[in-house]
Amino acid sequence: MEETERIKFDVIGLRETRRRNPLSCTWKNGAGVFLGSRRENSTSGGIGFIVAPRLVQKIRQVSLPSHTIGVLDLQLDKKTKVSVIQIYAPTADKDEADHTDFYDEVRETAAKCRSYYKIIAGDFNACVGPKRH
């Protein structure tokens, strides 16, 4: 968290929080910290957010429904709502069904967000370039 004091930020999306249990707290500088839990029976996974102190009062809701997807809803002003959807996609070694299920969940999550502005960010575990065998 000390690193956040050296940079200017509004929202930082996190992955690999590795927490056994979710955590929501306020850091000593006033930043909001929201950490999701890892996969059951695993030491990896989990997503979260760090929200700048000036935006904490604009948080409508934080939802961490799974270890791979989280939603931060902000009401920036009377008319402007923004949803930040933080994702952590399966790695390339997972089977096709895991990838399909994950992206279906991302689509469903985005569809449920009532904000006009939606930002989908995070670790897509994507490979760029030609497929190598």
N, C-alpha and C positions, 0 to 999 in steps of 0.2 A: 504494500500500500504506500510505502514511502515514495515509490517511483511516481505515483500520481501527483505528488506535490511538486514535481519538477516539470510537469507538462500541462498544457492547456487542453482540457477535454470537456465534452458534454456527457457522453455515454461511452463506457468501455464495455465491450462484450467479452465474456470469459468462456473458456472451455477447459476441460480437465480440472474441475474444482476438486474432485476426488473426495468430497465430503461424505461422511456416512449419513448425516442428517442435514436438511436444509438450514440455512441461516439468513436472517435479515437483521441488519443492524446499521447504526450510524457511526461512521469513523470519526476520529477526534477532530478532523477538519470540517466535519459536517456532511461529507459525502455519504450517499446511501449505498450500502453493500447488500447484494441479494445473491446468495449462492445456492444452487440446486444440489441435490444429492447424486452420488455416483450410481452406477448399475448395481443391482443386488448381486451378492456373491462375486464382487469384482473390486479391484483397487483403482480402476480407471473410470473416466466418464464424469459427467456433471457439467452444467453450464451456469452462467450467472451474469450479473451486471454490476458495474460501479457507476453511480450517477453523481454528477457534479453537484456540489452543495447548492448552487443557484437554481438547480432544476428539481431538487428533492421535493419541494412543495408543489410541484406541477405533476407529480406522479399520481395517476388515477388508479393504477393497478399493476402489480407484478405477478405474473403467473408462471410457475415452473412445473408444467404438467408431466414432464418426463426428464430423463437424464440427457436427452438430445435436443430438446426444444424449450425455449423460454420466451415469454412475451412481456415487454415493458410498454405500458400505455401511458402516454403523456398528454396533458391538456396544456398546450403552450400559451394559448390565450383563449378568449371567449369562443372563437370559431375554429381554432386549429388544433386538431387531434393528430397525434403521431403514434404509431405502433412500431416498436423495434422488435423484430423476431430474431432471436439468437439461435443458431443451429449448430449442431455437431454431427455431421454426416458419418455414416458407416465407412470404414476403410475399404480399399479395393479388394482385400482378401475375403470380405463378407460375400455371401451368396446374393444372387439377383433378387430374391424375395425380400431380404433385409433392406436393400436399396429401394425397392418398389414401395414397401411398407413405410419407410422413412419419408420418401417424397410425397406419398399420399397424406401422411400426417402433417407435413409442411403445408400442403395445399389446403387441407381442412383447417389448420390453425389460421392461415392467412384469410380464409373465407369468413371465419368467425370474428375477425377483427373488424370493428365498426369504424375505425379511423380512415380518413380519406388518404392520408399518407402512411405508407407501409414500407419499412426498411427491413429487408431480409439480409442478415449478415452472419458471419461466423466461419467455421471450418467446413468447407464443402468436401474436403478430402478428394479434390479433383486432380486428374492427371491431364496435362496439356501436351498436345502433340500426338504423333502417331502411336498406335498401340504396339508395344513390343512384346514378343513372345519368348 
